[in-house]
Amino acid sequence: MEAHQDVRDHGSPLVALDADYGDATAYMQNLGVLGYVGLLRFSAGARRSSHWHRSDRHHLFVVDGKMDYFWRAVGDDGKPHHVEVNAGQMVFTPPRVEHWVHCVRETTMISVSKLRREHSVHEADLVRVPWYE
């Protein structure tokens, strides 16, 4: 994301956003200039994440919809913990915690994390794990 002009210098208050990325089940748009604030839109039934972060941490705030959030410590082969997260609720994921998201219906979230989330930066910090069944 580019730095924007200071409105005190008669620049525009509009901020140029990075290009979005995603696939058929999810749309991700970086909204932050410090760390990461992103808008995430998931289709009903989307299964996302199935990874852990080496150093990043994040909050996921559900704006609309509902998700099942699963988590467990890295290296734990047991059944993960689970919580239903509804609109108006938020979860926190620290580093080194495997996590999975299943969107029960179409869901919109805001993600706030320590590290910027350009796709390549995000991918370099995470370790993929198999989806827990």
Backbone as CSV, one residue per row, in Angstrom:
resi,resn,N_x,N_y,N_z,CA_x,CA_y,CA_z,C_x,C_y,C_z
1,MET,0.850,-1.167,0.000,0.000,0.000,0.000,0.894,1.227,0.000
2,GLU,0.578,2.172,-0.861,1.357,3.397,-0.958,1.055,4.328,0.210
3,ALA,2.059,5.126,0.557,1.798,6.188,1.527,0.882,7.201,0.845
4,HIS,0.018,7.822,1.596,-0.890,8.787,1.004,-0.499,10.198,1.419
5,GLN,-0.981,11.156,0.664,-0.666,12.552,0.948,-1.369,13.011,2.213
6,ASP,-0.768,13.932,2.888,-1.356,14.523,4.085,-2.416,15.526,3.643
7,VAL,-3.646,15.398,4.142,-4.721,16.300,3.729,-4.429,17.740,4.115
8,ARG,-3.534,17.953,5.089,-3.169,19.323,5.457,-2.405,20.004,4.339
9,ASP,-1.822,19.197,3.428,-1.119,19.739,2.258,-2.025,19.735,1.037
10,HIS,-3.327,19.708,1.272,-4.352,19.721,0.231,-4.328,18.470,-0.626
11,GLY,-3.810,17.384,-0.057,-3.882,16.097,-0.742,-5.249,15.475,-0.507
12,SER,-5.506,14.410,-1.169,-6.778,13.716,-1.016,-6.759,12.858,0.245
13,PRO,-7.871,12.772,0.941,-7.945,11.873,2.092,-8.111,10.410,1.675
14,LEU,-8.317,10.160,0.366,-8.485,8.787,-0.098,-7.152,8.060,-0.073
15,VAL,-7.181,6.808,0.351,-5.986,5.971,0.427,-6.045,4.947,-0.693
16,ALA,-4.983,4.840,-1.470,-4.915,3.828,-2.518,-4.736,2.465,-1.859
17,LEU,-5.612,1.526,-2.183,-5.562,0.195,-1.586,-4.745,-0.751,-2.451
18,ASP,-4.107,-1.728,-1.786,-3.433,-2.794,-2.512,-4.469,-3.579,-3.299
19,ALA,-4.006,-4.296,-4.299,-4.905,-5.176,-5.040,-5.428,-6.261,-4.108
20,ASP,-6.678,-6.641,-4.298,-7.231,-7.718,-3.484,-6.715,-9.057,-3.998
21,TYR,-6.923,-10.104,-3.198,-6.565,-11.451,-3.630,-7.527,-12.449,-3.010
22,GLY,-7.536,-13.636,-3.539,-8.419,-14.668,-3.027,-8.723,-15.689,-4.098
23,ASP,-9.798,-16.424,-3.876,-10.237,-17.435,-4.830,-11.759,-17.472,-4.823
24,ALA,-12.347,-18.562,-5.310,-13.802,-18.636,-5.425,-14.517,-18.614,-4.076
25,THR,-13.818,-18.947,-2.976,-14.479,-19.017,-1.676,-14.181,-17.841,-0.772
26,ALA,-13.201,-17.008,-1.125,-12.828,-15.924,-0.221,-12.237,-14.756,-0.984
27,TYR,-12.499,-13.571,-0.455,-11.977,-12.314,-0.987,-11.261,-11.621,0.158
28,MET,-10.029,-11.191,-0.045,-9.271,-10.526,1.005,-8.752,-9.185,0.495
29,GLN,-8.953,-8.151,1.281,-8.532,-6.807,0.908,-7.791,-6.180,2.073
30,ASN,-6.518,-5.825,1.878,-5.737,-5.166,2.921,-6.234,-3.738,3.075
31,LEU,-6.617,-3.374,4.305,-7.126,-2.032,4.568,-6.193,-1.213,5.445
32,GLY,-5.098,-1.799,5.904,-4.266,-1.117,6.882,-2.976,-0.566,6.318
33,VAL,-2.457,0.443,6.980,-1.153,0.988,6.623,-0.130,0.675,7.708
34,LEU,-0.575,0.288,8.885,0.288,-0.148,9.978,-0.160,-1.541,10.354
35,GLY,0.706,-2.513,10.219,0.251,-3.876,10.441,-0.731,-4.219,9.346
36,TYR,-1.863,-4.774,9.737,-2.840,-5.192,8.738,-4.237,-5.071,9.303
37,VAL,-5.094,-4.464,8.559,-6.522,-4.497,8.806,-7.125,-4.913,7.485
38,GLY,-7.850,-6.011,7.494,-8.371,-6.517,6.227,-9.831,-6.874,6.300
39,LEU,-10.490,-6.751,5.178,-11.875,-7.145,5.024,-11.875,-8.504,4.350
40,LEU,-12.524,-9.491,4.965,-12.577,-10.854,4.434,-14.025,-11.223,4.181
41,ARG,-14.289,-11.734,3.001,-15.643,-12.198,2.664,-15.544,-13.654,2.242
42,PHE,-16.319,-14.505,2.908,-16.278,-15.931,2.648,-17.644,-16.422,2.186
43,SER,-17.646,-17.337,1.244,-18.899,-17.944,0.812,-19.346,-18.978,1.836
44,ALA,-20.615,-19.318,1.810,-21.158,-20.334,2.720,-20.424,-21.649,2.486
45,GLY,-20.012,-22.284,3.569,-19.315,-23.561,3.475,-17.815,-23.452,3.288
46,ALA,-17.301,-22.236,3.155,-15.857,-22.067,2.932,-15.064,-22.614,4.120
47,ARG,-14.000,-23.321,3.822,-13.054,-23.808,4.830,-11.729,-23.129,4.529
48,ARG,-11.245,-22.362,5.477,-10.044,-21.573,5.250,-9.063,-21.771,6.392
49,SER,-7.896,-21.264,6.196,-6.807,-21.251,7.161,-6.082,-22.577,7.160
50,SER,-6.350,-23.472,8.081,-5.610,-24.727,8.268,-4.106,-24.472,8.214
51,HIS,-3.669,-23.587,9.126,-2.257,-23.240,9.220,-1.958,-22.661,10.596
52,TRP,-0.690,-22.340,10.814,-0.288,-21.592,12.004,0.766,-20.581,11.577
53,HIS,0.957,-19.571,12.399,1.881,-18.485,12.094,3.128,-18.585,12.962
54,ARG,4.272,-18.382,12.335,5.536,-18.411,13.084,5.614,-17.244,14.074
55,SER,5.254,-16.033,13.622,5.369,-14.872,14.507,4.138,-13.968,14.508
56,ASP,3.288,-14.087,13.514,2.122,-13.207,13.447,1.044,-13.649,14.432
57,ARG,0.171,-12.727,14.745,-1.017,-12.988,15.562,-2.143,-12.150,14.966
58,HIS,-3.380,-12.566,15.195,-4.482,-11.792,14.623,-5.769,-11.942,15.408
59,HIS,-6.624,-10.941,15.228,-7.995,-10.957,15.717,-8.898,-11.085,14.498
60,LEU,-9.968,-11.845,14.619,-10.989,-11.936,13.583,-12.317,-11.492,14.192
61,PHE,-12.867,-10.403,13.667,-14.147,-9.876,14.122,-15.191,-10.214,13.067
62,VAL,-16.252,-10.917,13.459,-17.309,-11.290,12.529,-18.308,-10.139,12.435
63,VAL,-18.378,-9.548,11.269,-19.299,-8.442,11.007,-20.690,-8.998,10.726
64,ASP,-20.745,-10.016,9.886,-22.004,-10.609,9.469,-21.764,-12.079,9.171
65,GLY,-22.707,-12.931,9.517,-22.581,-14.352,9.244,-22.223,-15.138,10.488
66,LYS,-21.589,-16.288,10.271,-21.247,-17.175,11.382,-20.130,-18.104,10.941
67,MET,-19.183,-18.334,11.859,-18.109,-19.274,11.541,-17.874,-20.216,12.714
68,ASP,-17.374,-21.399,12.386,-16.831,-22.322,13.377,-15.329,-22.099,13.367
69,TYR,-14.765,-21.848,14.531,-13.330,-21.593,14.662,-12.727,-22.745,15.466
70,PHE,-11.692,-23.362,14.921,-11.015,-24.487,15.550,-9.572,-24.091,15.836
71,TRP,-9.003,-24.579,16.967,-7.615,-24.271,17.284,-7.016,-25.319,18.212
72,ARG,-5.698,-25.435,18.136,-4.920,-26.263,19.055,-3.458,-25.849,18.944
73,ALA,-2.668,-26.214,19.943,-1.243,-25.866,19.954,-0.518,-26.594,18.817
74,VAL,0.509,-25.972,18.283,1.339,-26.607,17.262,1.886,-27.916,17.823
75,GLY,1.774,-28.974,17.037,2.286,-30.277,17.457,1.299,-31.135,18.212
76,ASP,0.177,-30.581,18.627,-0.846,-31.351,19.331,-1.640,-32.138,18.293
77,ASP,-1.669,-33.457,18.410,-2.400,-34.281,17.451,-3.830,-34.581,17.899
78,GLY,-4.216,-34.062,19.039,-5.561,-34.316,19.558,-6.619,-33.500,18.839
79,LYS,-7.846,-33.758,19.247,-8.981,-33.025,18.685,-8.843,-31.548,19.035
80,PRO,-9.010,-30.658,18.050,-8.888,-29.232,18.348,-10.071,-28.710,19.163
81,HIS,-9.850,-27.595,19.831,-10.927,-26.880,20.509,-11.813,-26.255,19.426
82,HIS,-13.036,-25.924,19.798,-13.985,-25.371,18.823,-14.877,-24.342,19.503
83,VAL,-15.175,-23.271,18.788,-16.151,-22.296,19.258,-16.920,-21.764,18.047
84,GLU,-18.215,-21.540,18.232,-19.023,-20.874,17.210,-18.864,-19.381,17.413
85,VAL,-18.625,-18.669,16.324,-18.426,-17.221,16.397,-19.501,-16.566,15.534
86,ASN,-20.324,-15.756,16.186,-21.438,-15.096,15.515,-21.120,-13.629,15.242
87,ALA,-21.968,-12.991,14.449,-21.816,-11.562,14.169,-21.694,-10.798,15.481
88,GLY,-20.714,-9.894,15.533,-20.478,-9.096,16.725,-19.490,-9.718,17.690
89,GLN,-18.979,-10.913,17.379,-17.995,-11.571,18.240,-16.635,-11.597,17.556
90,MET,-15.581,-11.782,18.377,-14.220,-11.745,17.866,-13.396,-12.840,18.532
91,VAL,-12.455,-13.421,17.781,-11.507,-14.395,18.323,-10.087,-13.870,18.125
92,PHE,-9.183,-14.343,18.981,-7.761,-13.985,18.904,-6.958,-15.250,18.670
93,THR,-5.992,-15.176,17.750,-5.082,-16.281,17.464,-3.657,-15.815,17.693
94,PRO,-2.974,-16.362,18.711,-1.575,-16.003,18.930,-0.670,-16.793,17.982
95,PRO,0.629,-16.471,17.947,1.563,-17.261,17.139,1.592,-18.714,17.621
96,ARG,1.955,-19.600,16.720,2.184,-21.017,17.028,0.927,-21.736,17.535
97,VAL,-0.221,-21.332,16.994,-1.478,-22.015,17.273,-2.096,-22.411,15.932
98,GLU,-2.264,-23.721,15.719,-2.937,-24.185,14.508,-4.383,-23.716,14.564
99,HIS,-4.907,-23.250,13.433,-6.290,-22.794,13.423,-6.949,-23.040,12.075
100,TRP,-8.268,-23.211,12.155,-9.098,-23.494,10.999,-10.378,-22.684,11.118
101,VAL,-10.921,-22.272,9.990,-12.179,-21.530,9.955,-13.127,-22.238,8.991
102,HIS,-14.346,-22.485,9.442,-15.404,-23.011,8.580,-16.562,-22.027,8.652
103,CYS,-16.898,-21.426,7.529,-17.991,-20.459,7.494,-19.305,-21.206,7.276
104,VAL,-20.151,-21.163,8.268,-21.417,-21.882,8.243,-22.329,-21.295,7.167
105,ARG,-22.271,-20.000,7.000,-23.015,-19.307,5.940,-22.121,-18.181,5.418
106,GLU,-22.592,-17.463,4.430,-21.798,-16.343,3.908,-21.404,-15.450,5.077
107,THR,-20.110,-15.145,5.168,-19.591,-14.452,6.351,-18.638,-13.341,5.951
108,THR,-18.773,-12.202,6.605,-17.864,-11.075,6.429,-17.144,-10.839,7.741
109,MET,-15.813,-10.717,7.671,-14.994,-10.503,8.860,-14.027,-9.359,8.635
110,ILE,-13.559,-8.806,9.731,-12.432,-7.877,9.720,-11.302,-8.581,10.448
111,SER,-10.133,-8.615,9.813,-8.946,-9.232,10.394,-7.945,-8.138,10.747
112,VAL,-7.429,-8.189,11.969,-6.422,-7.232,12.424,-5.223,-8.044,12.905
113,SER,-4.052,-7.807,12.323,-2.882,-8.597,12.687,-1.653,-7.719,12.884
114,LYS,-0.641,-8.320,13.480,0.612,-7.618,13.757,1.369,-7.304,12.464
115,LEU,1.487,-8.290,11.586,2.256,-8.129,10.355,1.375,-7.690,9.203
116,ARG,1.991,-6.972,8.267,1.267,-6.627,7.045,0.943,-7.903,6.302
117,ARG,-0.114,-7.902,5.554,-0.584,-9.114,4.918,-0.534,-9.090,3.399
118,GLU,0.515,-8.504,2.829,0.678,-8.762,1.414,0.762,-10.277,1.292
119,HIS,0.241,-10.818,0.228,0.130,-12.267,0.113,1.461,-12.967,0.359
120,SER,2.545,-12.472,-0.224,3.848,-13.138,-0.074,4.353,-13.075,1.367
121,VAL,4.126,-11.962,2.064,4.541,-11.824,3.471,3.744,-12.790,4.338
122,HIS,2.449,-12.850,4.104,1.576,-13.743,4.854,2.006,-15.199,4.658
123,GLU,2.217,-15.598,3.419,2.596,-16.980,3.123,3.941,-17.339,3.746
124,ALA,4.880,-16.401,3.796,6.210,-16.682,4.360,6.152,-16.929,5.866
125,ASP,5.153,-16.396,6.543,5.052,-16.532,7.998,4.241,-17.750,8.431
126,LEU,3.534,-18.388,7.521,2.658,-19.467,7.971,3.165,-20.847,7.576
127,VAL,2.671,-21.841,8.291,2.956,-23.243,8.019,1.610,-23.931,7.834
128,ARG,1.398,-24.523,6.677,0.132,-25.192,6.390,0.050,-26.517,7.150
129,VAL,-1.155,-26.852,7.594,-1.423,-28.138,8.246,-2.667,-28.744,7.587
130,PRO,-2.810,-30.060,7.651,-4.006,-30.675,7.062,-5.268,-30.219,7.799
131,TRP,-6.349,-30.118,7.046,-7.632,-29.771,7.661,-8.007,-30.882,8.623
132,TYR,-8.408,-30.525,9.822,-8.803,-31.521,10.819,-10.189,-32.060,10.477
133,GLU,-10.337,-33.353,10.432,-11.654,-33.980,10.160,-12.134,-34.663,11.420
